[in-house]
Amino acid sequence: MNGTPGPGIRRAATHNPDPRAAVAELVALLGDAADGGVIFFCAPTYDLEALAAALRAGFRGPVTGCTGAGQIGPEGYQRDGIVAIGMTAASATMRVYPVTPLADCQRAAQAAAAQAAEDLRIDGRRAFGLILADGLSLAEERLAATLYQSLGAVPLVGGSAGDDLQFEHTFVFVDGEFREGAAAFAVVATSEPFSIFKIQHFAPTRKRMVITAADPARRLVREINGRPAAQAYADLVGVPVADLNATVFSTNPVMLRLGDQYYVRSIQQVCEDGSLAFYCAIEAGLVLTIGEGVDVLEALEAGFAGVPADADAVLGCDCILRRLEFEQRGLRDSIGASLARRRVVGFSTFGEQYNGVHVNQTFVGVALGGSHV
Protein backbone atom coordinates (compact mmCIF):
# COMPACT_ATOMS: atom_id res chain seq x y z
CA MET A 1 0.00 0.00 0.00
CA ASN A 2 1.32 3.41 -0.93
CA GLY A 3 -0.11 6.91 -1.15
CA THR A 4 1.07 10.47 -1.47
CA PRO A 5 -0.88 13.53 -0.29
CA GLY A 6 -1.04 16.70 -2.36
CA PRO A 7 -3.03 19.97 -2.27
CA GLY A 8 -5.65 18.89 -4.78
CA ILE A 9 -4.23 15.84 -6.51
CA ARG A 10 -3.06 12.61 -4.87
CA ARG A 11 -1.51 9.34 -5.95
CA ALA A 12 -2.13 5.89 -4.54
CA ALA A 13 -1.13 2.31 -5.23
CA THR A 14 -1.84 -1.15 -3.87
CA HIS A 15 -0.54 -4.66 -4.49
CA ASN A 16 -3.48 -6.30 -2.73
CA PRO A 17 -4.89 -9.05 -5.01
CA ASP A 18 -8.34 -8.98 -3.40
CA PRO A 19 -10.57 -6.51 -5.33
CA ARG A 20 -12.52 -5.26 -2.31
CA ALA A 21 -9.48 -4.89 -0.08
CA ALA A 22 -7.52 -3.18 -2.85
CA VAL A 23 -10.24 -0.61 -3.44
CA ALA A 24 -10.63 -0.05 0.31
CA GLU A 25 -6.91 0.81 0.43
CA LEU A 26 -7.25 3.26 -2.47
CA VAL A 27 -10.28 4.92 -0.88
CA ALA A 28 -8.40 5.41 2.38
CA LEU A 29 -5.29 6.75 0.66
CA LEU A 30 -7.04 9.18 -1.68
CA GLY A 31 -9.50 10.54 0.87
CA ASP A 32 -11.29 13.62 -0.42
CA ALA A 33 -8.99 13.65 -3.46
CA ALA A 34 -11.47 11.35 -5.13
CA ASP A 35 -14.55 13.55 -5.18
CA GLY A 36 -13.48 15.36 -8.35
CA GLY A 37 -12.59 12.15 -10.17
CA VAL A 38 -10.43 9.02 -10.00
CA ILE A 39 -8.36 7.52 -12.81
CA PHE A 40 -6.92 4.06 -12.18
CA PHE A 41 -4.94 1.36 -13.97
CA CYS A 42 -5.10 -2.26 -12.88
CA ALA A 43 -3.64 -5.66 -13.58
CA PRO A 44 -5.92 -7.80 -15.79
CA THR A 45 -5.68 -10.70 -13.33
CA TYR A 46 -8.31 -9.22 -11.01
CA ASP A 47 -11.84 -10.56 -10.89
CA LEU A 48 -13.09 -7.59 -12.91
CA GLU A 49 -16.75 -8.03 -12.00
CA ALA A 50 -15.87 -7.92 -8.30
CA LEU A 51 -13.49 -5.02 -8.86
CA ALA A 52 -16.18 -3.05 -10.69
CA ALA A 53 -18.60 -3.59 -7.81
CA ALA A 54 -16.00 -2.44 -5.29
CA LEU A 55 -15.21 0.68 -7.33
CA ARG A 56 -18.90 1.58 -7.62
CA ALA A 57 -19.36 1.16 -3.87
CA GLY A 58 -16.12 2.80 -2.82
CA PHE A 59 -16.07 6.09 -4.73
CA ARG A 60 -18.75 8.79 -4.87
CA GLY A 61 -17.26 10.78 -7.75
CA PRO A 62 -16.64 9.79 -11.37
CA VAL A 63 -14.21 6.91 -11.95
CA THR A 64 -12.56 5.58 -15.09
CA GLY A 65 -9.59 3.38 -15.86
CA CYS A 66 -8.48 0.27 -17.71
CA THR A 67 -6.49 -2.92 -17.57
CA GLY A 68 -2.82 -2.63 -18.48
CA ALA A 69 0.26 -4.54 -19.46
CA GLY A 70 1.82 -3.41 -16.20
CA GLN A 71 1.40 -0.31 -14.05
CA ILE A 72 3.58 2.64 -13.02
CA GLY A 73 3.30 4.06 -9.53
CA PRO A 74 5.19 5.24 -6.44
CA GLU A 75 7.49 2.19 -6.71
CA GLY A 76 8.13 2.59 -10.44
CA TYR A 77 7.14 -0.26 -12.74
CA GLN A 78 4.89 -2.88 -11.14
CA ARG A 79 3.30 -5.97 -12.65
CA ASP A 80 0.38 -6.44 -10.25
CA GLY A 81 -2.09 -4.38 -8.28
CA ILE A 82 -3.71 -1.03 -8.99
CA VAL A 83 -2.39 2.52 -9.24
CA ALA A 84 -4.62 5.57 -9.13
CA ILE A 85 -4.73 9.33 -9.20
CA GLY A 86 -7.47 11.28 -7.45
CA MET A 87 -8.56 14.90 -7.60
CA THR A 88 -10.49 16.96 -5.07
CA ALA A 89 -13.74 18.52 -6.17
CA ALA A 90 -12.22 21.95 -5.49
CA SER A 91 -9.34 21.35 -7.91
CA ALA A 92 -10.99 19.53 -10.80
CA THR A 93 -14.15 18.18 -12.35
CA MET A 94 -13.86 15.02 -14.42
CA ARG A 95 -16.61 13.94 -16.78
CA VAL A 96 -16.43 10.57 -18.53
CA TYR A 97 -18.07 10.06 -21.91
CA PRO A 98 -18.50 6.49 -23.18
CA VAL A 99 -17.53 5.90 -26.79
CA THR A 100 -19.20 2.69 -27.85
CA PRO A 101 -19.33 0.67 -29.96
CA LEU A 102 -15.84 1.25 -31.32
CA ALA A 103 -16.93 -0.44 -34.53
CA ASP A 104 -18.77 2.86 -35.17
CA CYS A 105 -16.36 5.02 -33.20
CA GLN A 106 -16.47 8.12 -35.41
CA ARG A 107 -20.18 8.70 -34.86
CA ALA A 108 -19.90 7.88 -31.14
CA ALA A 109 -16.78 10.05 -30.74
CA GLN A 110 -18.45 13.02 -32.43
CA ALA A 111 -21.40 12.73 -30.05
CA ALA A 112 -19.09 12.50 -27.02
CA ALA A 113 -17.05 15.50 -28.19
CA ALA A 114 -20.19 17.58 -28.77
CA GLN A 115 -21.43 16.91 -25.24
CA ALA A 116 -17.95 17.59 -23.81
CA ALA A 117 -17.73 20.90 -25.65
CA GLU A 118 -21.07 22.01 -24.21
CA ASP A 119 -20.06 20.97 -20.69
CA LEU A 120 -16.75 22.82 -20.98
CA ARG A 121 -18.45 25.95 -22.26
CA ILE A 122 -20.53 26.00 -19.09
CA ASP A 123 -17.58 25.13 -16.83
CA GLY A 124 -15.23 27.76 -18.23
CA ARG A 125 -11.95 26.30 -16.92
CA ARG A 126 -9.03 24.93 -18.91
CA ALA A 127 -9.30 21.24 -19.68
CA PHE A 128 -7.51 18.23 -21.10
CA GLY A 129 -8.84 14.95 -22.39
CA LEU A 130 -7.77 11.38 -21.63
CA ILE A 131 -8.60 8.58 -24.09
CA LEU A 132 -8.68 5.02 -22.75
CA ALA A 133 -9.52 2.52 -25.48
CA ASP A 134 -9.83 -1.22 -25.93
CA GLY A 135 -6.29 -2.06 -27.01
CA LEU A 136 -7.40 -4.78 -29.44
CA SER A 137 -10.07 -2.74 -31.21
CA LEU A 138 -7.90 -1.47 -34.11
CA ALA A 139 -9.92 1.75 -33.81
CA GLU A 140 -7.55 4.14 -32.05
CA GLU A 141 -6.53 6.11 -35.16
CA ARG A 142 -10.12 7.03 -36.03
CA LEU A 143 -11.02 7.56 -32.38
CA ALA A 144 -8.18 9.95 -31.57
CA ALA A 145 -8.47 11.89 -34.82
CA THR A 146 -12.24 12.32 -34.49
CA LEU A 147 -12.14 13.44 -30.86
CA TYR A 148 -9.31 15.89 -31.44
CA GLN A 149 -10.83 17.40 -34.57
CA SER A 150 -14.29 17.60 -33.04
CA LEU A 151 -13.25 19.15 -29.73
CA GLY A 152 -10.93 21.82 -31.03
CA ALA A 153 -8.34 23.34 -28.73
CA VAL A 154 -8.51 20.77 -25.90
CA PRO A 155 -5.18 18.85 -25.67
CA LEU A 156 -5.51 15.06 -25.61
CA VAL A 157 -3.41 12.15 -24.43
CA GLY A 158 -4.36 8.52 -24.16
CA GLY A 159 -3.44 4.88 -23.94
CA SER A 160 -4.75 1.59 -25.27
CA ALA A 161 -5.72 -0.93 -22.60
CA GLY A 162 -3.61 -4.07 -22.23
CA ASP A 163 -3.82 -7.59 -20.86
CA ASP A 164 -0.17 -8.15 -19.96
CA LEU A 165 0.98 -9.69 -23.27
CA GLN A 166 -1.86 -12.12 -23.90
CA PHE A 167 -3.48 -10.06 -26.69
CA GLU A 168 -6.85 -11.69 -25.96
CA HIS A 169 -9.10 -9.34 -23.96
CA THR A 170 -8.54 -5.74 -22.87
CA PHE A 171 -11.02 -3.80 -20.78
CA VAL A 172 -11.97 -0.18 -20.15
CA PHE A 173 -13.94 0.89 -17.07
CA VAL A 174 -16.83 3.07 -18.19
CA ASP A 175 -20.36 3.55 -16.84
CA GLY A 176 -19.44 1.51 -13.78
CA GLU A 177 -18.31 -1.66 -15.51
CA PHE A 178 -15.40 -3.13 -17.44
CA ARG A 179 -16.14 -3.30 -21.16
CA GLU A 180 -14.54 -4.62 -24.31
CA GLY A 181 -15.08 -2.89 -27.64
CA ALA A 182 -15.43 0.47 -25.91
CA ALA A 183 -13.49 3.57 -24.98
CA ALA A 184 -13.74 6.08 -22.16
CA PHE A 185 -13.15 9.73 -22.98
CA ALA A 186 -12.43 11.52 -19.72
CA VAL A 187 -12.36 15.31 -19.83
CA VAL A 188 -10.82 17.03 -16.82
CA ALA A 189 -11.63 20.71 -16.27
CA THR A 190 -9.32 22.06 -13.63
CA SER A 191 -8.10 25.13 -11.82
CA GLU A 192 -4.71 23.40 -11.42
CA PRO A 193 -1.96 24.19 -13.93
CA PHE A 194 -1.18 21.36 -16.34
CA SER A 195 0.74 20.57 -19.51
CA ILE A 196 0.90 17.60 -21.88
CA PHE A 197 4.08 16.18 -23.37
CA LYS A 198 5.53 13.15 -25.16
CA ILE A 199 8.85 11.32 -25.00
CA GLN A 200 10.44 8.94 -27.49
CA HIS A 201 14.01 7.71 -27.73
CA PHE A 202 14.31 7.41 -31.49
CA ALA A 203 15.58 9.73 -34.19
CA PRO A 204 15.04 9.44 -37.96
CA THR A 205 17.79 8.05 -40.19
CA ARG A 206 18.23 8.53 -43.93
CA LYS A 207 16.77 5.09 -44.65
CA ARG A 208 13.40 5.82 -46.24
CA MET A 209 10.70 3.62 -47.69
CA VAL A 210 7.40 4.03 -49.49
CA ILE A 211 4.39 1.90 -48.59
CA THR A 212 3.12 0.60 -51.93
CA ALA A 213 0.41 -1.82 -50.75
CA ALA A 214 -1.41 -1.93 -47.41
CA ASP A 215 -4.60 -2.93 -45.60
CA PRO A 216 -5.04 -0.10 -43.04
CA ALA A 217 -8.16 -1.60 -41.45
CA ARG A 218 -6.15 -4.68 -40.45
CA ARG A 219 -2.91 -2.71 -39.86
CA LEU A 220 -1.10 -4.77 -42.48
CA VAL A 221 1.62 -3.56 -44.84
CA ARG A 222 1.95 -5.88 -47.82
CA GLU A 223 4.53 -4.11 -49.97
CA ILE A 224 7.37 -1.67 -49.36
CA ASN A 225 9.06 -0.06 -52.37
CA GLY A 226 7.11 -2.46 -54.59
CA ARG A 227 8.53 -5.56 -52.87
CA PRO A 228 7.19 -7.95 -50.20
CA ALA A 229 7.15 -5.89 -47.02
CA ALA A 230 9.13 -8.19 -44.72
CA GLN A 231 11.94 -8.65 -47.25
CA ALA A 232 12.18 -4.96 -48.05
CA TYR A 233 12.25 -3.99 -44.37
CA ALA A 234 14.83 -6.69 -43.56
CA ASP A 235 17.11 -5.39 -46.30
CA LEU A 236 16.81 -1.83 -44.99
CA VAL A 237 17.82 -2.81 -41.45
CA GLY A 238 20.44 -5.30 -42.60
CA VAL A 239 19.19 -8.62 -41.24
CA PRO A 240 17.77 -11.78 -42.89
CA VAL A 241 13.99 -12.11 -42.92
CA ALA A 242 14.31 -15.21 -40.72
CA ASP A 243 15.94 -13.08 -38.01
CA LEU A 244 13.17 -10.49 -37.83
CA ASN A 245 11.78 -10.53 -34.29
CA ALA A 246 10.46 -8.25 -31.56
CA THR A 247 13.95 -7.06 -30.68
CA VAL A 248 14.72 -6.01 -34.26
CA PHE A 249 11.35 -4.29 -34.57
CA SER A 250 11.69 -2.44 -31.27
CA THR A 251 15.19 -1.15 -32.05
CA ASN A 252 14.46 -0.29 -35.70
CA PRO A 253 10.94 1.18 -35.73
CA VAL A 254 9.58 3.17 -38.62
CA MET A 255 8.78 6.85 -38.19
CA LEU A 256 6.19 9.07 -39.83
CA ARG A 257 6.77 12.79 -40.23
CA LEU A 258 3.80 15.04 -39.51
CA GLY A 259 4.67 18.72 -39.73
CA ASP A 260 8.01 19.16 -38.01
CA GLN A 261 7.66 16.15 -35.69
CA TYR A 262 8.31 12.44 -36.14
CA TYR A 263 6.00 9.80 -34.68
CA VAL A 264 6.88 6.14 -34.14
CA ARG A 265 5.00 3.37 -35.94
CA SER A 266 5.93 -0.06 -34.52
CA ILE A 267 5.89 -3.44 -36.27
CA GLN A 268 4.21 -6.27 -34.39
CA GLN A 269 5.17 -9.35 -36.42
CA VAL A 270 5.93 -10.94 -39.79
CA CYS A 271 2.90 -12.66 -41.32
CA GLU A 272 3.03 -15.96 -43.19
CA ASP A 273 2.54 -14.25 -46.55
CA GLY A 274 5.52 -11.93 -46.02
CA SER A 275 3.48 -8.90 -45.00
CA LEU A 276 4.10 -6.94 -41.79
CA ALA A 277 1.52 -6.45 -39.06
CA PHE A 278 1.81 -3.07 -37.29
CA TYR A 279 0.53 -1.70 -33.99
CA CYS A 280 -0.77 1.32 -35.94
CA ALA A 281 -2.64 1.67 -39.21
CA ILE A 282 -0.39 2.37 -42.20
CA GLU A 283 -1.74 3.52 -45.56
CA ALA A 284 -0.37 3.02 -49.05
CA GLY A 285 1.55 6.03 -50.32
CA LEU A 286 3.07 7.02 -46.99
CA VAL A 287 6.78 7.76 -46.90
CA LEU A 288 8.34 6.37 -43.73
CA THR A 289 11.81 6.54 -42.22
CA ILE A 290 13.69 3.90 -40.25
CA GLY A 291 14.38 5.15 -36.73
CA GLU A 292 17.46 4.59 -34.63
CA GLY A 293 17.73 4.67 -30.88
CA VAL A 294 19.24 7.49 -28.86
CA ASP A 295 20.32 7.36 -25.22
CA VAL A 296 17.23 6.37 -23.24
CA LEU A 297 18.09 8.20 -20.04
CA GLU A 298 19.07 11.36 -21.91
CA ALA A 299 15.79 11.24 -23.84
CA LEU A 300 13.90 10.83 -20.58
CA GLU A 301 15.67 13.80 -19.02
CA ALA A 302 15.04 15.93 -22.10
CA GLY A 303 11.39 14.90 -22.22
CA PHE A 304 10.80 15.86 -18.61
CA ALA A 305 12.77 19.10 -18.92
CA GLY A 306 9.60 21.14 -19.30
CA VAL A 307 7.72 19.31 -16.53
CA PRO A 308 7.67 21.15 -13.19
CA ALA A 309 9.78 19.36 -10.60
CA ASP A 310 7.05 20.06 -8.05
CA ALA A 311 4.16 18.66 -10.12
CA ASP A 312 1.69 16.89 -7.86
CA ALA A 313 1.40 14.00 -10.30
CA VAL A 314 2.11 13.01 -13.88
CA LEU A 315 -0.55 10.92 -15.57
CA GLY A 316 1.41 8.69 -17.95
CA CYS A 317 0.73 6.25 -20.80
CA ASP A 318 3.91 4.32 -21.62
CA CYS A 319 4.20 1.81 -24.47
CA ILE A 320 4.72 -1.80 -23.42
CA LEU A 321 7.45 -2.06 -26.07
CA ARG A 322 9.46 0.52 -24.16
CA ARG A 323 9.27 -1.48 -20.95
CA LEU A 324 10.21 -4.70 -22.76
CA GLU A 325 13.24 -2.95 -24.24
CA PHE A 326 14.22 -1.56 -20.84
CA GLU A 327 13.94 -5.03 -19.30
CA GLN A 328 16.10 -6.56 -22.03
CA ARG A 329 18.75 -3.89 -21.56
CA GLY A 330 18.70 -4.05 -17.76
CA LEU A 331 17.27 -0.52 -17.48
CA ARG A 332 13.82 -1.25 -16.09
CA ASP A 333 14.63 -0.50 -12.44
CA SER A 334 16.51 2.73 -13.17
CA ILE A 335 13.85 4.01 -15.57
CA GLY A 336 11.10 2.98 -13.15
CA ALA A 337 12.82 4.79 -10.29
CA SER A 338 13.14 7.90 -12.45
CA LEU A 339 9.43 7.81 -13.25
CA ALA A 340 8.59 7.31 -9.58
CA ARG A 341 10.68 10.36 -8.59
CA ARG A 342 8.65 12.36 -11.07
CA ARG A 343 5.39 11.17 -9.44
CA VAL A 344 4.16 9.26 -12.49
CA VAL A 345 0.92 7.31 -12.20
CA GLY A 346 0.24 5.32 -15.34
CA PHE A 347 0.37 2.06 -17.20
CA SER A 348 2.11 0.10 -19.95
CA THR A 349 -0.09 0.42 -23.03
CA PHE A 350 -0.83 -1.32 -26.31
CA GLY A 351 -0.58 2.09 -28.02
CA GLU A 352 -0.62 5.78 -27.17
CA GLN A 353 -2.57 8.79 -28.36
CA TYR A 354 -1.14 12.30 -28.50
CA ASN A 355 -3.65 14.93 -29.58
CA GLY A 356 -5.09 13.44 -32.78
CA VAL A 357 -2.35 10.89 -33.52
CA HIS A 358 -2.07 7.22 -32.52
CA VAL A 359 1.58 6.28 -31.88
CA ASN A 360 3.81 3.53 -30.51
CA GLN A 361 6.98 3.24 -28.41
CA THR A 362 6.19 6.59 -26.84
CA PHE A 363 5.49 7.96 -23.37
CA VAL A 364 2.70 10.53 -23.34
CA GLY A 365 1.74 12.36 -20.19
CA VAL A 366 -0.08 15.16 -18.41
CA ALA A 367 1.77 16.98 -15.64
CA LEU A 368 -0.71 18.19 -13.02
CA GLY A 369 -0.16 20.90 -10.46
CA GLY A 370 3.12 22.50 -9.49
CA SER A 371 4.70 25.72 -10.70
CA HIS A 372 4.03 25.63 -14.44
CA VAL A 373 5.33 28.63 -16.33
Beta strands, then each sheet from edge to edge (+ up, - down):
strand 1: 2-4
strand 2: 9-14
strand 3: 37-42
strand 4: 63-67
strand 5: 71-73
strand 6: 76-78
strand 7: 82-87
strand 8: 92-99
strand 9: 126-133
strand 10: 156-160
strand 11: 172-174
strand 12: 177-179
strand 13: 183-190
strand 14: 194-199
strand 15: 202-215
strand 16: 220-224
strand 17: 227-228
strand 18: 254-258
strand 19: 261-265
strand 20: 267-270
strand 21: 276-278
strand 22: 287-293
strand 23: 313-319
strand 24: 344-349
strand 25: 352-354
strand 26: 357-359
strand 27: 363-368
sheet 1: 1+ 2- 7+ 3- 4- 11+ 12-
sheet 2: 6+ 5- 24+ 23+ 27- 14+
sheet 3: 8+ 13- 9+ 10+ 25- 26+
sheet 4: 17+ 16- 15+ 22- 18+ 19-
sheet 5: 17+ 16- 21+ 20-
end
